[in-house]
Amino acid sequence: PGPPAALALTGQGDGLWLRDAEGRAVRHMISWMDGRAAALVGRWQRDGTVGEIFRHTGSGMFPGCHAPLLAWLREHEPEALERAAVAGYCVDAIAQRLTGTVSVDASDATLPFLDPATRRYSPTALAACGVEEVAHLLPEPAAPHAVLTLDREGAALLGLPAGLPVTSGPYDLPACAIGSGVREVGDGLLTVGTTLACQVLTDRTDRDPAGEPAGMWLCTPGSDRWLRALPAMVGTAGIDWALGTVGASTDDLEALLDKSPAGARGVVALPFLSEAGERAPFVAPGARASFEGMSLAHDRADLVRAMCEAVGYAARHCLETAGLSRTLAACGGGTRSPGWMRTFAGILGRPVRVPVETEVGAKGAAVVARTALGDPVDEEQWHTGYRLVEPDENDRAGYERGYARYRERVAAARARWEG
């Protein structure tokens, strides 16, 4: 290969990166999994703020997104906001250090203040959260296919030539969708990572006023396409927890899934293990996990399978809500487990395409960079090499019953969580 033609950036979304004008952190970043603002989100749910914002921007709310974190800091750490010049995200924080430019990709800026149709911040949403006085900290969303330039400091940090073109974004969810071959309206992507990110490509941004105020409509590089994203809080993190709790590791996962049959011999679980509760396909800061149906006849394999199936049911709940109607791809660390992927396919009742390449987010960022530089790729040639995971028809009826019971348990639990 020859010298690099560009540097394409992508990374995690949500959370909060407060920086000064030079791009230096004014406090530690706050993760998207942070739960400090859970009580505030609960109050906003009760007083109608969450619903109002959803009507204006199509974004739900959860404790680890910009609005509650900025409101929490305004009350508890106002001096941090006073020192800050930028309230941004992971990707634009890196871009600022490398290029000296303050900007943000519209995908990152989506949640919760951006109107996805206009790609502009909604004054109504800012005012509803009481953070309009810090709106100046929000970077202006960049135009699609914007190109930055690596400055001297960035070049010295990376050992790359100054002046190299840099593209910043989209962040990991849309980057993975692009890199996994999600191209047609109705195509979906299931990202089985720490979080469980479910997305479906759409050509509409209209919302059901009576629908759950959860998830978001993510802007894509295409001005007439969006991703209806419903990222549940816990994916592989839930399985890691279950394995650790029963004294096992990821090396044991396949053997444990083989030992316990579909349905986990009657053990059922809810997968809401994040201390911040759940954010999709519903918002419940008080959501908590549980196991039911255990007896002395069960063993650790049943508990692990029950959690794997619970995450699968959560994925189906999200993808149905997002409007999945065509092909489904999957990526992320969890796709390395053949047994778990068969479980997903069985619960979803459809084949799942798993790209052979593992770094589909980086691939998506590269696709965007090539287009921005006027040299678009042939996506048919780039998106080759999948393994197809088919559902086992012998498990279909059992998983249908299991999903119906899962939805019933979630509905009953929400009544308790929400008081």
N, C-alpha and C positions, 0 to 999 in steps of 0.2 A: 504493500500500500504506500501511497505517496504521502505528502504532508497533509495535515488536517485541513479540511475546507471550512469547517465551522465547529463551534462548541454548542451542543444542544443540551439545555438544562431541563430537568424535571425533578420532582421530589414529592414528599408528603404534603398534604393540604391541611387546612384548618389550624387550630391553635393560634398563638399570637407571638410575633417577633417584634418587640419594641426596639427601635434603633434611633440613633442620633443622625444628624445630617451627613456624617461620614460613614454611616453604616455600622457603627459600633453598637453593641447591645447596651441598653440602659438598665436592664435587669435580665435575669434568666428567662429564656423562652418558656412559654406555657404550652404543654402538649394538648392535642385534641382529646386525649383521654382524661384530662384533668377534671376533677369533680367539684372544685371549690365554689362554682357558681350554680350548683344544682338547685339550691333552695330558691335562688333568684328565678331560674327558668320555671320552677314549679309555680311561683307567684305569677309570672307572666302568663302561664297557661290558664290559671284560674281567673285572672282579670281580663283575658281576651287579647293581650298583646301578641302572643304567638299566632293566634288566628288572623289578627289584623296584618301582621307582617307577611304571612303566607299569601294573603289575598293580593298584596301589592307586589311581591317579588317571587312568589312560588317557593320560597325557602322556609323550611321548618327551623327549629331551634334546638340546640342541645348545649350542655354546659361548656363544652370545649370549643365553641365557635366565637367569632369576634364580638358579637353584641353583648352577651353576658359577661365575657371576660373584661371588655372595656368598662362596662358598668360596674363590675366588681372592683376593678382597679380605681375607678373614679372615687369609690367610697373608701377603700382600704389602703390604696397606695397612690394618692393623687400626685405625689411628687414624681413618681415614675412617668406618668403621663406628661407632666410639665417638662421633664428632661427630654422627652421623645420628640423626634421630628417625623417618624414614620411608624405606623402600626401595620405591619405587613405579615408575610408568610415565609415559609422556609425557602422556596425557590427564589422569590424576589430579594430575600436577604442575601443569598449567595450571588445573585446577579448584580446587586449593588456593590458588593465587595470586589467583583471582577471587572465591572464596567464603569462604576461611578454613577450609574443612572438609577434613579428611583422610578420604578414602574411596577406593574403587576399584570399578569395574564388575567383575562376576564374569567377564566375558569376558577382561579383561586379567589377572585374578588366576589364570586357569586353569593356565597353564604355569609350573612343573610341580607345584605343591604342592596344588592345589585338587581335591577330589573333586567332579566335576561333578554327581553325583546329589544330594549334600547341600549343595553350595556352601559347604563348610567346608574349611579347610586340614587336610591329613592329617598328624598327628604322626609317623606312620611314615615318610612321604616326607621330612619335615624332618630326622628323625633319620638316615635313610639317607644324606643328603647332608652330615651333620655340621654343620648350620647351625641347629639348634634353639635355640641361645642367642641368635640374632638374629631369631627368629620374631616378637618384639614389634615389629620394624620394618615388618612386612607390614601394610598397611591392611586393615581388616575389609571383606569384600565387601559392597557395598550391596545392599539388596533390589531386586528388579526394579521399574523405573519410579520409582526414588527421585528426588526433586526437591530441589535445593539452591537457595540464594538468593545473588544477586550482592551482595557487600558494598560498602562505600563505596570502599575502595581499588580493587577490581575495576571499579566503576562509573567511577571517575576514569580508570583506564587505558584503558577502552574508549569512554568518552563515552556510556554507556548508563545508564538510571536504576537507582539502588540498589533492591534488592528484586526485581529481575527474576528470574523462575524460570530455573534452570540445570539442564540434564541432562548428566551426565558419562558418556559412553559410549553404546553399546558401542564398542570400538576398531575400526580400519578394516576388518578382515576381516568380522566379522558386520554392521557397518554397510553395507558394500558389498553383502553378500548380501541384506539387507533392501531396500536401495535398488534392487537389480536385479530384484526380484520373485521371489526364492527363497522359496516359501511352502509347498510340498507336500513330504512326505517323499520323498526320492529326487531332488529338484531339486538342481542343482549350479551353482556359480559358478567360473569361471576368471578370476582377476585377473592380467592381464599387465602387471605393473608392474616396479619394480626387482627385486622378488621375484616368484615364480610361485606365487601362492596358490590352492590348489585346495580347495574345500569342498563338502560334500554335507549336506543337511538330514536329520536322523535323529530317531527317537523312542526310541532305545535308547542306553545307555551301556555295555553289556556288551562286554568285550574278548575276543578270541581269545588265550588264554594262550600259544599257540605263534606268534602273529603278530609282525610287526616292531614293536618298541617305538619308534614314531615318530609324529609329529604330535600331535594333541590333540582332545579333545571340548570344543568351546567352548560355554559357557553362552550362551543367547540370552535376550531379555526374556520368552520363554515358558517357564514352569517345566517343561514336558514336551517341549521341543524343544531339540536341540543341533546344532551343526555339526561334523561330522567333518572336521577341517581338516588338510590336508597341504601346508604351504607350502614348496615347494622354494626354495633359497636364491637362485637366479639366474633372472630373467626377461629384461626389457629390458636389464639390466646386461650380460648375455652378448652381446646383439646390438650394443650400444654398443661393447663391447670389440672384437668381430670387425670392425665397421665401421672403428673407429679404427686397428686393426692393419693393415688393407689400404689405409689412406689414404682412406677414404670417410666419409660422414656419414649421418645419418638421411634427408637429402634424396635420397640415392642408393639407398635401400633398395628401392623398388619396381622401379627399372630393373635392379638386380642380381638380384632374384628373378625378374624376367621373362626375364633372360638365361640363367639356369641352370635346367634342367628339374627336375621332382620327382625326388628321388633324388640330386641334386647330382652327377650323372655319376660316381657311385661314391664320392665323398668322404663320409666319415661322421665324426661328432664325438660327444664326451661333453661336456656343458655345465657341468661342476662347477668353475666359475671362482672361487668364493668362497674366500678364505684360511681361512675357518672350515670348509671342506668342505661336506658336505651334511647336511640335517636331515629331508628327506622325499622319497619315502616310506620311506626308511631313514636311519639316522644313521651318518655316516662322516666324522669330523673330518679324516681324511687324504685325502678324495676330491679328485681333480684332473681337469681337463679334458684333452682330447686330440683330435687330428685323425688320421685314417688314410685311406689310399687315394689320396693325392695323387701327381701326377706333373707333368712339365713341360707336359702337355697341359691341365692345369687352370688356372683363373684365380681372381681374387678373388671373382667371383660365386659360384663353386662353394663356396668357404670360407664365405661369408656364408650361403648357402642351407643348407649342412650344419649350421651352428650354429642357424639358425631351426628346422630339422627336429629337431635334438637337443632343443631346448627343448620342441617339440611332443610328442616321445616321452616326455619327463619328465612333461609334463602328463597324458598318457594313463596313465602308470604311477601317478601320484598319484590321478587320478579313479577309475580302476578299483579301486584299493585302498580308496578312501573309499566305494565302493558306489553310484556314479552309476547311476541307473536311469530317470530321467525327463528333463525338459528341462535344457538347459545354457545359461546366460547367460555373457557375458564382458564385462569392463570393464578399465579401465586404459589407460595411454598406448600400449601395444602394439597395442590394437585400432584405432588410427588407420591402421594399415598394412593395406590390403585384401589384398595378396599374402600377408602373414604369416597373416592370419585365414583365408584359404582353405587355407593349409598346415595350420593347427590343425584345421579342419573335416575335411580329408582324412585326417589322421592319426587323429583321434578317430572318424571314420566316422559322423558325425552332424551335423545342423544346429546352428549356434551363434547364439544371439540376442544382438545387441549393442545395448544401449540407446542411443538418440540422445543422451540427456543424458550429459555426461561426468563430472559430480560426483555419482556415485551414492552414495558414502560419506556426503557431506553430506545427501543426500536420505534415506538410511537413518536418520541421526541425527535428522533432522527428524520422520520417521515415529514414532520412539521418543518424542521429546519431545511430540508431539501426543497420543500415547496416555497418557503420564505425566500430562498436564494434563487428562485426561478428555475429550479431543476427538479421538478416533481418526480417521484418514483412511480414505477408501474406496480401498483399495489397487488395485482393478480400474481405477479412474479415474486413479490416480497412475502406475501402471506401464503407460504407453502409449508408443508411439514406439520401435520396434525395427527394426533391419535384420537380415535373416536371411541368414547366410552358409552356403551349402550346400556339401557336399563334392563334388568332381569324381570321378565314378565311374570315369573313365579312370585315375585315380591310385590307386584303392583297393587293388588287389592289390599294387602296389609298396610302398605304405605299410605294408600288413600284413606283408610280408616284412621291410621296414626296421625295424618295431617289434620283431619277433621277434629280429632280429640285435642291435638296441639292448639288449634285455634280456639277451642272451647276453654282450655286451661288458661291461655293468654287472656281471653276476655274476662274470666273470673279473677285472675290475678290483677289485672288492671284496676278492677273495682276496689281491690284492697290497697294497691299502691297509691291510688289517687284519692283514697279516703272517702 
